[in-house]
Amino acid sequence: MAQANTEERAGYFGRESRTLNASAIYPREIIQSAVKHNAAALIFVHNHPAGNPQPSDNDKQITQDLVFAGNIMQIKVLDHIIIGENRYFSFADAGLIDVYNSLCLSLKEVKRLKQSEIEFIT
């Protein structure tokens, strides 16, 4: 994962647990590390050793979770790039980072509306 802090520096730190055919990524650990390093934004990069860079359902879910967690902690997720055999897939280029940000904002709006209803009732 690459990160940029508020002083426009970039850094790198890796975080994963591998099994035979998968890597375990824990959004809370990634966000915790990003906060510790004063990151303002994150770019995630990983490879698919089989060569096909198309995101799996798990890649999509983890990316959505990271975007949501980043929104909560005010750390922007700029992209998640998957590298394959002489090809890559960019969640930002595909518009998925924007979709996930929109979903997060929609959830925040629903929460605000529900809070308004509660205040109105009481």
N, C-alpha and C positions, 0 to 999 in steps of 0.2 A: 504494500500500500504506500502510495506517495502522499505527502501532506504538505500544505503550505500554511505557515503561520501568519500572523498579522504584519510581520516585517518582510513579507514577500520571499521568505526563504523556503526552499523545498527540502524535504527530508524523506527518508525511507525507513520503514520498519515492517518486518514480516510477522505474521501471526496466523498460525494454522496448526491443526493436528491432522495428520494423514492416516488414512487406512489404505487398504490395498487398491480400492477404486474410487475413493472419495476423500475430500478434505472437510474437516469440521471447522466452520467459521462461526464465531460467537459475537454478534453485534455489540453486546454490552462490553466485551473486552476491547474491541476495536475502538469504540467511542471513548471508553475509559483512557486508553492509550492516547487517543487524539487530544483529549482534554489535558492530559498530563504534559503533552508536547506543545500545548497552546496552538493547535491547528485551527485554522479558519476554514479550510476546505480539504477535501479528500478525493483522491483518484484511486480506484481499486484496479489491480491488474493481476490476472492469472492466466495460466495456459491450459489448454486441453491437449494432453500428449497424443491422443489419437489423431489429431490434426484438424478436426471439424470445430471451428470456433463458435458455432451456433450455441446460444445459451440453453442450458437445461432448465427444466421447471424449477429445480433447486437454485440455480444461478439467479433466476428471475425473482424468486421469493426472498433470497438472501439480500439481493440488491434493493428490493422494496423495503425490507426491514431496516437496512442500513440507511436508506434515504429518510425513512420515518424517524429513526433514532437520531440521525443528524439534524433533522428539522427541530426535534424537541430540544436538542442541546445547542442549537444555532451554529451548527457546523455543516457547511454546504457540501453535498456530494456532487462533484463535477462530472464524474464518469466512472464506468466500470468497463474495462476493456478485457476481452478474452482473446488470447493469441492462439492461433492454430498453425497449420502448415502453410507458411507464406501468405496467411490471411489473418484478419482480425475482425472482431465484432465489437462495436462501441454502443453501449446503452444510450449514450447522449446522442450520437448520430442517428440512432433508430428512434429517437424521441421518447424513449422509455423513462429516462430520468425526469423529464418534464411531466409525464403521465403520473409517475409515483409522487412527485411533488404536489401535483394537483389533487391526487387522492388524499394526501396528508392534509392539505389545506381544507378540503371538503369535510374531512373528519373533524378538524378544528372548528369549522363553522357549525356543524351539527352540535358539537359540544357547547358552543356559545349560545345557540338557539335554545337548547335544553336548559341551560343555566338561566336564560332570560325567562323561560316558562316557569321555572321553579321560583324565581324572584317575583314574578307576576302573581303567582298563586299565593305566596306568603305575604 
